[in-house]
Amino acid sequence: MTTPRESVVHGSKAMSETLRQLPSVDKVLAWPEVAPLIARHGRHFATAAIRTLLANIRNELSAGQCEYSQAGFVERLAAEIAARTAPNLKRMLNLTGTVLHTNMGRALLPESAVEHVAMAMRSANNLEFDVESGERGDRDSLVEALLCELTGAEAATVVNNNAAAVLLTIAALGGGKEVIVSRGELVEIGGAFRMPDVMASAGARMVEVGTTNRTHARDFENAITPATGLLMKVHTSNYAIQGFTKAVDESELAAIAKRAGVPFAVDLGSGSLVDLSQFGLPREPLPQDSLAAGVDVVTFSGDKLLGGPQAGLIVGGKTAIQRIKKHPMKRALRVSKIVLAALEATLALYRHPDRLALALPTLRLLSRPEANIRELAEKLLPAVQAAVAPKFSVSIIGVKSQIGSGSLPIDLLPSAGLALKPVQEKGAGTALNALSRALRKLPVPIIGRIADGALILDLRCLEDEAEFLSQLKALSP
Ligand SMILES: *Cc1c(COP(=O)(O)O)cnc(C)c1O
């Protein structure tokens, strides 16, 4: 753009005039319209925001980009303060189709857990207090009996997450010794959690046996020495080895461990306390099956298929769990009252498996029938069409949701979604990115995924359609 020289001169004159008229920080603080902001957020905070805003406006005026008015300033100040005080952690609508999305907080907690957590946060409680005797108690006891009841374990303990559960189990049972594991199970689950590194961090010497695709019972038997501290099996939750394969099953390994007099631990990753096939979902291994097969310690996640808070659950025999509880690292990895409250309420739902598919959001979303999701897509179609027209066209498509969190990577759930496609082929990629960004910038961000030249909103996890519609109203793509 070219500007006639004269108008530049004229503009810069007007600009310096306006710059001179800009109020001082103290003046702004004295405006009656600013009083409510000071009352609400404090003088110190308001002053900082005013200073930033004045600096911004000065820059914008110098660049010839804005006009100044007092009313406009107050409006921008309110917006600046709103932006500064907005919490960093915020609600989003996860329409990615990945139900247990690690970057979006994984499992949504059941209402009963939310209420129990609120109680535990508001009130003094018996976190480590034995109400019966009036003496100091053990925080694990809040959920231990329930975990034992549900899994058939003799004892149980809880730590920060399943990564911590694995680390602690190896440290307590295999620290300073050799831990034998199959080469086919040297899992990396992302976020720098790799089995060989975990073994090293836990102070154990990893002994790999077998090959990538086949490991036999004799591989374990031949590797056992007086230095062996632990046999370990890891559920390959986020990948599958297919074809000419062989793994040693749990009962066979349990027998080998027993003969050798060493404990045997299994990391199930997600694990599930109920057989998911009854809900039409692919089956994940159950901790109760591992324990029944003779495994001494089973570890699994609290916020994967279990549908609870982030936690690592360790269940098993008395002796092994006792050793784990006594390890100094346990104190560093223990969970808070908030987590224990959420976990207790979540586990309690498993006492009524027939109600689970309704009460547990994770299971409710995973087992949501495709027809039900499609119905929702049809209902929402006109509103979405209106919101993104004329630049985008919207159609209903069949999609595949994922369980997520590394669970069952090859099993996909048939679902339905809305595909938002740029009408013009030219610049379609840019348009899609802009739309995706506009959706992310909404007060409650709507997160979809871009695939096949469209922005796809998988509606499996959309339960609050009123919220979705109200967000659309604020959209200006
Ligand atoms: C997910 C997973 C873990 C880690 O669990 P977090 O609860 O995320 O810490 C460990 N092992 C396996 C096999 C997993 O799938």
The ligand as an SDF file (V2000), in Angstrom:
LIG
                    3D

 15 15  0  0  0  0  0  0  0  0999 V2000
   -0.0540  -46.3100   30.1560 C   0  0  0  0  0  0  0  0  0  0  0  0
    0.9240  -47.2980   30.5740 C   0  0  0  0  0  0  0  0  0  0  0  0
    1.7980  -47.0640   31.6360 C   0  0  0  0  0  0  0  0  0  0  0  0
    1.8190  -45.7490   32.3680 C   0  0  0  0  0  0  0  0  0  0  0  0
    0.6310  -45.4620   33.0110 O   0  0  0  0  0  0  0  0  0  0  0  0
    0.3410  -43.9750   33.5240 P   0  0  0  0  0  0  0  0  0  0  0  0
   -0.8120  -44.1390   34.4430 O   0  0  0  0  0  0  0  0  0  0  0  0
    0.0810  -43.1540   32.3180 O   0  0  0  0  0  0  0  0  0  0  0  0
    1.5640  -43.5080   34.2450 O   0  0  0  0  0  0  0  0  0  0  0  0
    2.7150  -48.0280   31.9690 C   0  0  0  0  0  0  0  0  0  0  0  0
    2.7580  -49.1960   31.3070 N   0  0  0  0  0  0  0  0  0  0  0  0
    1.9200  -49.4600   30.2760 C   0  0  0  0  0  0  0  0  0  0  0  0
    2.0290  -50.7820   29.5870 C   0  0  0  0  0  0  0  0  0  0  0  0
    0.9830  -48.5270   29.8810 C   0  0  0  0  0  0  0  0  0  0  0  0
    0.1530  -48.7880   28.8590 O   0  0  0  0  0  0  0  0  0  0  0  0
  1  2  1  0
  2  3  1  0
  2 14  2  0
  3  4  1  0
  3 10  2  0
  4  5  1  0
  5  6  1  0
  6  7  2  0
  6  8  1  0
  6  9  1  0
 10 11  1  0
 11 12  2  0
 12 13  1  0
 12 14  1  0
 14 15  1  0
M  END
$$$$
